[in-house]
Amino acid sequence: MIAVGAILRYATDINIEGVSLDTVGLILMIAGAAGLLIGLWQFAALRRSRGRPADAPVEERREVREPPRY
């Protein structure tokens, strides 16, 4: 969205009656930046909630299975 908005805002010279492509491009760039920031915020929150302290004990389990009988 950011790239499409930048193209509409800065790289086009098209005039459409009743529509300002500069404004549409700006809106797309703002919406894309907001979406990017929200995604990064959610990713950081997810990492914080899943992380464990460095000194937390790690439990290791081993499962022993007998080989199948044919």
DSSP file (Angstrom, degrees, kcal/mol; ACC not computed):
  #  RESIDUE AA STRUCTURE BP1 BP2  ACC     N-H-->O    O-->H-N    N-H-->O    O-->H-N    TCO  KAPPA ALPHA  PHI   PSI    X-CA   Y-CA   Z-CA
    1    1 A M     >        0   0    0      0, 0.0     4,-2.4     0, 0.0     5,-0.2   0.000 360.0 360.0 360.0 -36.6    0.0    0.0    0.0
    2    2 A I  H  >  +     0   0    0      2,-0.2     4,-2.3     1,-0.2     5,-0.2   0.933 360.0  45.8 -65.6 -43.8    2.8    2.4    0.8
    3    3 A A  H  > S+     0   0    0      2,-0.2     4,-2.3     1,-0.2    -1,-0.2   0.919 113.8  47.9 -66.8 -43.3    4.5    1.7   -2.6
    4    4 A V  H  > S+     0   0    0      1,-0.2     4,-2.5     2,-0.2    -1,-0.2   0.911 112.4  50.2 -63.6 -41.5    1.2    2.1   -4.6
    5    5 A G  H  X S+     0   0    0     -4,-2.4     4,-2.4     1,-0.2    -1,-0.2   0.896 109.8  50.0 -62.6 -40.9    0.4    5.3   -2.7
    6    6 A A  H  X>S+     0   0    0     -4,-2.3     4,-2.9     2,-0.2     5,-0.6   0.889 110.4  50.5 -66.2 -38.2    3.8    6.7   -3.4
    7    7 A I  I  X>S+     0   0    0     -4,-2.3     4,-1.8     1,-0.2     5,-0.5   0.941 112.9  45.7 -63.5 -46.7    3.4    5.9   -7.1
    8    8 A L  I  <5S+     0   0    0     -4,-2.5     4,-0.3     1,-0.2    -2,-0.2   0.889 118.9  42.5 -63.7 -37.6    0.0    7.6   -7.2
    9    9 A R  I  <5S+     0   0    0     -4,-2.4    -2,-0.2    -5,-0.2    -1,-0.2   0.921 131.4  15.3 -76.6 -44.0    1.2   10.6   -5.3
   10   10 A Y  I  <5S+     0   0    0     -4,-2.9    -3,-0.2    -5,-0.2    -2,-0.2   0.710 124.5  45.2-108.9 -22.9    4.6   11.3   -6.9
   11   11 A A  I  <<S+     0   0    0     -4,-1.8     2,-0.4    -5,-0.6    -3,-0.2   0.446  93.8  79.1-109.5   0.7    4.9    9.4  -10.2
   12   12 A T      < -     0   0    0     -5,-0.5    10,-0.0    -4,-0.3    -4,-0.0  -0.837  42.9-175.5-112.2 149.7    1.6   10.0  -12.0
   13   13 A D        +     0   0    0     -2,-0.4     2,-0.4     2,-0.0    -1,-0.1  -0.265  42.0 133.1-130.4  44.4    0.4   12.9  -13.9
   14   14 A I        -     0   0    0      2,-0.0     2,-0.6     0, 0.0     7,-0.3  -0.816  42.1-153.0-101.7 135.5   -3.1   11.8  -14.6
   15   15 A N        -     0   0    0     -2,-0.4     2,-0.5     5,-0.1     5,-0.1  -0.943  13.1-178.8-111.0 120.4   -6.1   14.0  -14.1
   16   16 A I  B >   -A   19   0A   0      3,-0.7     3,-1.9    -2,-0.6     2,-0.2  -0.976  34.4-113.7-117.3 128.3   -9.4   12.4  -13.3
   17   17 A E  T 3  S+     0   0    0     -2,-0.5     3,-0.1     1,-0.3    -2,-0.0  -0.417  99.4   7.8 -65.0 125.2  -12.4   14.7  -12.8
   18   18 A G  T 3  S+     0   0    0     -2,-0.2     2,-0.4     1,-0.1    -1,-0.3   0.346 114.8  87.4  88.9  -6.0  -13.6   14.5   -9.2
   19   19 A V  B <   -A   16   0A   0     -3,-1.9     2,-0.8     4,-0.0    -3,-0.7  -0.989  60.5-154.9-130.4 127.4  -10.7   12.4   -7.9
   20   20 A S     >  -     0   0    0     -2,-0.4     4,-2.3     1,-0.2     3,-0.3  -0.875   3.5-167.1 -99.5 107.9   -7.4   13.7   -6.7
   21   21 A L  H  > S+     0   0    0     -2,-0.8     4,-2.5    -7,-0.3     5,-0.2   0.792  88.1  60.8 -66.8 -26.2   -4.8   11.0   -7.2
   22   22 A D  H  > S+     0   0    0      2,-0.2     4,-2.0     1,-0.2    -1,-0.2   0.925 108.1  43.5 -62.2 -43.6   -2.4   12.9   -5.0
   23   23 A T  H  > S+     0   0    0     -3,-0.3     4,-2.5     2,-0.2    -2,-0.2   0.902 113.2  50.9 -69.2 -41.6   -4.8   12.7   -2.1
   24   24 A V  H  X S+     0   0    0     -4,-2.3     4,-2.4     1,-0.2    -2,-0.2   0.916 111.1  49.9 -61.8 -42.3   -5.6    9.0   -2.8
   25   25 A G  H  X S+     0   0    0     -4,-2.5     4,-2.3     2,-0.2    -2,-0.2   0.904 110.3  49.5 -62.5 -41.8   -1.9    8.3   -2.8
   26   26 A L  H  X S+     0   0    0     -4,-2.0     4,-2.4     2,-0.2    -2,-0.2   0.916 110.3  50.4 -63.7 -42.9   -1.4   10.1    0.5
   27   27 A I  H  X S+     0   0    0     -4,-2.5     4,-2.6     1,-0.2    -2,-0.2   0.913 110.8  49.4 -61.9 -42.6   -4.2    8.2    2.1
   28   28 A L  H  X S+     0   0    0     -4,-2.4     4,-2.5     1,-0.2    -1,-0.2   0.898 110.7  50.1 -64.7 -39.4   -2.8    4.8    0.9
   29   29 A M  H  X S+     0   0    0     -4,-2.3     4,-2.3     2,-0.2    -2,-0.2   0.911 112.6  46.5 -65.4 -40.9    0.7    5.7    2.2
   30   30 A I  H  X S+     0   0    0     -4,-2.4     4,-2.5     2,-0.2    -2,-0.2   0.922 113.8  48.1 -66.3 -43.7   -0.8    6.7    5.6
   31   31 A A  H  X S+     0   0    0     -4,-2.6     4,-2.4     1,-0.2    -2,-0.2   0.900 112.4  49.4 -64.3 -39.8   -2.9    3.5    5.8
   32   32 A G  H  X S+     0   0    0     -4,-2.5     4,-2.3     2,-0.2    -1,-0.2   0.908 111.7  48.0 -64.9 -42.2    0.1    1.3    4.8
   33   33 A A  H  X S+     0   0    0     -4,-2.3     4,-2.4     2,-0.2    -2,-0.2   0.900 111.9  49.9 -65.6 -40.1    2.3    2.9    7.4
   34   34 A A  H  X S+     0   0    0     -4,-2.5     4,-2.5     2,-0.2    -2,-0.2   0.920 111.3  49.0 -64.2 -42.8   -0.4    2.5   10.1
   35   35 A G  H  X S+     0   0    0     -4,-2.4     4,-2.3     1,-0.2    -2,-0.2   0.894 110.9  50.6 -63.0 -39.4   -0.8   -1.2    9.1
   36   36 A L  H  X S+     0   0    0     -4,-2.3     4,-2.3     2,-0.2    -2,-0.2   0.924 111.5  47.3 -64.4 -44.5    2.9   -1.7    9.2
   37   37 A L  H  X S+     0   0    0     -4,-2.4     4,-2.3     2,-0.2    -2,-0.2   0.897 112.1  49.7 -65.0 -40.3    3.2   -0.1   12.7
   38   38 A I  H  X S+     0   0    0     -4,-2.5     4,-2.4     2,-0.2    -1,-0.2   0.912 111.2  50.1 -65.1 -41.2    0.2   -2.2   14.0
   39   39 A G  H  X S+     0   0    0     -4,-2.3     4,-2.3     2,-0.2    -2,-0.2   0.910 111.4  47.5 -63.0 -42.8    1.8   -5.4   12.7
   40   40 A L  H  X S+     0   0    0     -4,-2.3     4,-2.4     2,-0.2    -1,-0.2   0.892 111.3  51.5 -65.3 -38.9    5.1   -4.6   14.3
   41   41 A W  H  X S+     0   0    0     -4,-2.3     4,-2.3     2,-0.2    -2,-0.2   0.918 111.3  47.1 -63.4 -43.3    3.4   -3.8   17.6
   42   42 A Q  H  X S+     0   0    0     -4,-2.4     4,-2.3     2,-0.2    -2,-0.2   0.894 111.4  51.5 -65.8 -39.7    1.5   -7.1   17.5
   43   43 A F  H  X S+     0   0    0     -4,-2.3     4,-2.3     2,-0.2    -2,-0.2   0.921 111.1  47.6 -62.7 -43.6    4.6   -9.0   16.6
   44   44 A A  H  X S+     0   0    0     -4,-2.4     4,-2.2     1,-0.2    -2,-0.2   0.899 111.9  50.0 -64.8 -40.3    6.5   -7.5   19.5
   45   45 A A  H  X S+     0   0    0     -4,-2.3     4,-2.0     1,-0.2    -1,-0.2   0.886 110.5  50.2 -65.8 -37.9    3.7   -8.2   21.9
   46   46 A L  H  X S+     0   0    0     -4,-2.3     4,-1.7     2,-0.2    -2,-0.2   0.905 110.3  49.4 -67.1 -41.3    3.5  -11.8   20.8
   47   47 A R  H  X S+     0   0    0     -4,-2.3     4,-1.5     1,-0.2    -2,-0.2   0.893 110.6  50.8 -64.9 -38.8    7.3  -12.2   21.3
   48   48 A R  H  < S+     0   0    0     -4,-2.2    -1,-0.2     1,-0.2    -2,-0.2   0.900 111.5  47.2 -65.6 -39.3    7.1  -10.7   24.8
   49   49 A S  H  < S+     0   0    0     -4,-2.0    -1,-0.2     1,-0.2    -2,-0.2   0.799 116.9  42.6 -75.1 -26.9    4.2  -13.0   25.8
   50   50 A R  H  < S+     0   0    0     -4,-1.7    -1,-0.2    -5,-0.1    -2,-0.2   0.656  92.4 102.6 -91.3 -16.9    5.9  -16.2   24.5
   51   51 A G     <  -     0   0    0     -4,-1.5     3,-0.0    -5,-0.2    -3,-0.0  -0.276  57.3-151.7 -68.5 152.4    9.4  -15.4   25.7
   52   52 A R        -     0   0    0      4,-0.1    -2,-0.1     1,-0.0    -1,-0.0  -0.915  28.8 -93.4-121.2 152.5   10.7  -17.2   28.8
   53   53 A P    >   -     0   0    0      0, 0.0     3,-1.4     0, 0.0    -1,-0.0  -0.252  33.8-119.6 -60.9 152.1   13.3  -15.8   31.2
   54   54 A A  T 3  S+     0   0    0      1,-0.3    -2,-0.0    -3,-0.0    -3,-0.0   0.796 111.9  48.8 -65.6 -28.9   16.9  -16.8   30.4
   55   55 A D  T 3  S+     0   0    0      2,-0.1    -1,-0.3     3,-0.0     3,-0.1   0.334  81.3 121.5 -95.5   8.3   17.3  -18.6   33.8
   56   56 A A  S <  S-     0   0    0     -3,-1.4    -4,-0.1     1,-0.1     2,-0.0  -0.486  70.9-107.8 -70.4 138.5   14.1  -20.6   33.5
   57   57 A P        -     0   0    0      0, 0.0     2,-0.5     0, 0.0    -1,-0.1  -0.363  25.9-138.0 -68.0 147.2   14.7  -24.4   33.7
   58   58 A V        -     0   0    0     -3,-0.1     2,-0.5    -2,-0.0    -3,-0.0  -0.922  11.9-148.8-107.4 125.5   14.2  -26.4   30.5
   59   59 A E        -     0   0    0     -2,-0.5     2,-0.5     2,-0.0     0, 0.0  -0.822  11.4-165.2 -97.7 129.2   12.4  -29.7   30.8
   60   60 A E        -     0   0    0     -2,-0.5     2,-0.4     2,-0.0    -2,-0.0  -0.950   4.6-172.5-116.8 130.2   13.4  -32.4   28.4
   61   61 A R        -     0   0    0     -2,-0.5     2,-0.4     2,-0.0    -2,-0.0  -0.945   6.6-160.3-121.5 142.8   11.3  -35.5   27.8
   62   62 A R        -     0   0    0     -2,-0.4     2,-0.6     2,-0.0    -2,-0.0  -0.980   5.4-154.5-122.6 134.2   12.2  -38.5   25.8
   63   63 A E        -     0   0    0     -2,-0.4     2,-0.6     2,-0.0    -2,-0.0  -0.929   6.5-159.0-110.6 124.0    9.7  -40.9   24.6
   64   64 A V        -     0   0    0     -2,-0.6     2,-0.4     2,-0.0    -2,-0.0  -0.895  11.6-173.9-105.3 124.6   10.8  -44.5   23.9
   65   65 A R        -     0   0    0     -2,-0.6    -2,-0.0     3,-0.0     0, 0.0  -0.911  23.8-123.1-117.4 144.6    8.7  -46.6   21.6
   66   66 A E        -     0   0    0     -2,-0.4     3,-0.1     1,-0.1    -2,-0.0  -0.597  39.5-101.2 -79.5 146.5    9.0  -50.2   20.8
   67   67 A P        -     0   0    0      0, 0.0    -1,-0.1     0, 0.0     2,-0.0  -0.353  45.8 -96.3 -66.4 149.0    9.4  -50.9   17.1
   68   68 A P        -     0   0    0      0, 0.0     2,-0.5     0, 0.0    -3,-0.0  -0.328  33.3-128.3 -66.6 146.2    6.3  -52.1   15.3
   69   69 A R              0   0    0      1,-0.1    -3,-0.0    -3,-0.1     0, 0.0  -0.839 360.0 360.0 -98.7 128.3    5.8  -55.9   14.9
   70   70 A Y              0   0    0     -2,-0.5    -1,-0.1     0, 0.0     0, 0.0   0.412 360.0 360.0-103.4 360.0    5.1  -57.0   11.4
